[in-house]
């Protein structure tokens, strides 16, 4: 019985420490969401390896979800823009999937590129890699087979760009940089007078507060995105992949 009580006491102590730690972490995240730090952390991850050489030979679109999804459509947009800027560059689509299934994401992206004026002869599919390291290995195999040439520009989300470039360099690419698929800010001023809309007038008015209505929530989401990416960077470093 004393042993059981000791185990229960230790368990309760660990649980209390966990709850307190979680509360402190959550409070810290809320406070940081009122600052611009989450934005700059993501920005720095996206800009540290961002550069598009004037003699770009290949543009590699990295997968980021199904089709359509926000991340894939953003990357598709930037890939098309680069493809138009470099009309003789190859386009590598690194998205895992069945290339014989017309509704698979990798095929949907290929068709979307063609619909936007990219010739099929320019498109190279890499449908095997299941993560960044795997995609880099398979892409290097295609490169060794002469399917495309360097300089190579990776198109991926801002927070992923730093790790992606380092991973591709680790497998053997010597001339690889990146293009972050950053979203643009809406140019319209979204502040409004709530008195013009009616409804319950006893609540606190937030129509004139952009930070409270949008920025706080955007930054809170970015904190999770950036935290996940930093953990991934540490993992890749420990694995020897970067």
Secondary structure, 3 states (H helix, E strand, C coil): CHHHHHHHHHHHHHHHHHHHHHHHHHHHHHHHCCCCHHHHHHHHHHHCCECCCCCCCEEEEECCCCCCCHHHHHHHHHHHHHHHHCCCCEEEEECCCCCCCCCCHHHHHHHHHHHCCCCHHHEEEECCCCCHHHHHHHHHHHHHCCCCCCCEEEEECHHHHHHHHHHHHHHCCCCEEEEECCCCCCCCCCCCCHHHCCCCCCCCCCCCCHHHHHHHHHHHHHHHHHHHHHHHHHHHHHHCCC
